[in-house]
Amino acid sequence: MAAAALALYLTWVALAFGWQTIRQQRRTGDTGLRLAARPGTAQWWAKLGFIAAMTLGLAAPIAALTGLDNIAPLDHAWLRAAGIVVAAAGIALTAAAQRSMGAAWRIGVDPDERTPFVTAGAFGLVRNPIFTAMLITATGLTMIIPNIVSIIGLAITVVALELQVRLVEEPYLRELHGDRYSEYTATVGRFVPHIGRAPR
């Protein structure tokens, strides 16, 4: 199962980050990467969190392959099998959500950039479908390899996503799009449909 988790993880990284960056470059002449962040800012902490989570996501199946045991109460064949399905679904949903964003796809935020306001496709269901899909993928991988490394990685993923969304992206989009964004947040959930809507 560790080998399957590693293969799924590498597939996800290759499609979600490698291929999508190449595709964006070919389509727009811009990679879409906005990775600069001033030290100490919320975006900087979120970036460090993502780096840590991605590193642990890779380390977890490698650690399992080298003999690290799974956490016994979570080590069940049915859970590992379900994890493969969940992780595969997360990978597919990541690709679909990125397609919904079209040429507006970015990793990170440049506060001086004016990006289009995307509400179609997956963004009509939740405000952050790419992050939702990433969390589904990370959860599935943790179900396959429920060791201490993957559990910590999943926890850091959640924290990094919350930091990026609540403290970086939502303030940026609210300032950029004003009332249109406020109306959107009042009708569409943050990560799950209908959940996390802002008051009008």
N, C-alpha and C positions, 0 to 999 in steps of 0.2 A: 504493500500500500504506500510505503514511503516513496517508492519510485514513481507511482502514479501521481502522488501529490507534487513531486518535483516536476514531472512533465507538465502537469496542469499549470503550475506556477509559472514555468518558463514560457508556456504558450500564452498565458495571460499577459505577461510582461511584454513579450514580443509583439502581440497584437495591439494591446492598449497603449503602449508607449512607443515602441519602435516603429511598427507599421503606421500607426496613426500620425506620428510626427513626419514620417516620409511622405505620407499621403497629403498632409496639410502643406508641406513644402512644395510638392508638385502642383497642388491646386492653387495656392495663393502666393507662392514665393516666400512664405514666412513659416517657420517651424511651429509657431503657436506657443513656444516655450517662454514663459515669463518667470524665471527662476530667481531673479535678483530680489533680495530682501534685506533691509537694514537690520543689523544685529539688535536683538532685544525686542523687536516688534512682534505682533501676533503672527504675521506672515512668516517671519523667521522661525519662530517656535513651531509653527505648523509644518514648515518645510523640514525642520530637524525631525519632527515626529514622523513624517512620511518616510524620510530616509531610514530611520530606525525600524519602522514597521516593514518596509520593503526588505531590509537586510535580514530581519528576523523571519520574514516569510520565506526567504531562501534558506536560512539556517535551519529552520525546523525540520524539513524533510532530510536535509543532509545529516543533522544530528541523529535523526531516527535511523538512517542508513548506517551510521557508525555505532549504534547500540543504545542511544538514549531511549528509555522506556516511556511509554505513554502513561498518562495519569489514570490509574486503575479504574476509578468509577466512571470514566468517560471512554474506556477502551472496550467497545462493543463492535462486532462485525456489522450489525445493521446500521450503526451510526457511521461507520467508515464508508459503507456502500452509499448511504444517503448523502454523505459529504461529497462523493464524486459527482452525484447528480446536482447538488447545490452549487458546487464550484463550477461545473460546466455551464450551468444556467447563468451564473454570475458573469462568466467570460462572454457568453453570447449577449447578455444584457448590457455589458460594458460597451461592446461594439455597436449595438443598436442605439444606445444613448449618445455615443460619440457621433454617430451618423445624424442623429436628430439635431445636434448642435451645428452641423455643417461647417461653413468657413469661419464661424465664430468660435470654434474650438480653441481653447487655451489651457495650458497648465500654469497656474499661478495668475496673479493679478498685477497689471501695471496701472497704478492709480491715475496716470496721465492719459491713458488710452480710452477711447470711446468705442465700446463694442456694441454690436446689435443686441436687441432685446429678444431673446428666443423663448417662445412659449408653445411652440408646435411639437408634435410627436411626443416623445417621452416626457418632455418638459410640460406638457399639459396634464400629466399625471402627478408628477412630483417636481419640486423646484431643483433638486440636485440628483437627477437620475444616474449620472456617472458615478457619483459618490455612493449612492445606494447600491449600484451594481458592484462597486469595489468592495463594499462591506459584505455583500452576499458571497462574493468570491472568497474573501478572507475567512468568512465563517465556514464555508464549505471546506476549505483547506485545513482549518483547525479541527473540523469534525473527522477528517481523514487521519490526521496526525495530531491527536490531542495531547501533546507533550507540553512541558513548561515553557519552552521557547515559543511555540505557536500561540499559547494562551496569552503570554505577555505581548506578543506581536499584535494579536487581535485587539487587546485592550489599548495599546498605543495607537492603532489604526482609528479606533473610535474617538479617542481624545484629539488626534490630529485632524480628523474630519470635522469635529465640532468646532475646534479653533478656527479652521479655515473658513467654514461656512458662516458661523455666527459673528466672528470678529474681523474677518477680512472681506469675504465676498458679499455678504448681505449689506454691510454699510456702503461698500463701493457701488453696488447696483442701486441701492436706495438713493444715493446722491446723484447717480448718473441718470436714472430713469424716473425719479420722483413718484408722482401719484400713480403712474402706470404700474410701477413695481409694487407699491403699497397695496394696490387692488389685487395684484397677482398673489402676493403673500397671504392675503386674506381669503383667497379662494382655493389655493393649491398647497398641499402639505409639503413640509420641508424634505423629508426622506421617505415617507410613507404616505400614500394617498389619504387626504383628509386629516392627517395628524401633523401638528406643528404649524397650523395656520395662524397667522398673526391677527390680532383683533383689528377691526376696521377703525 
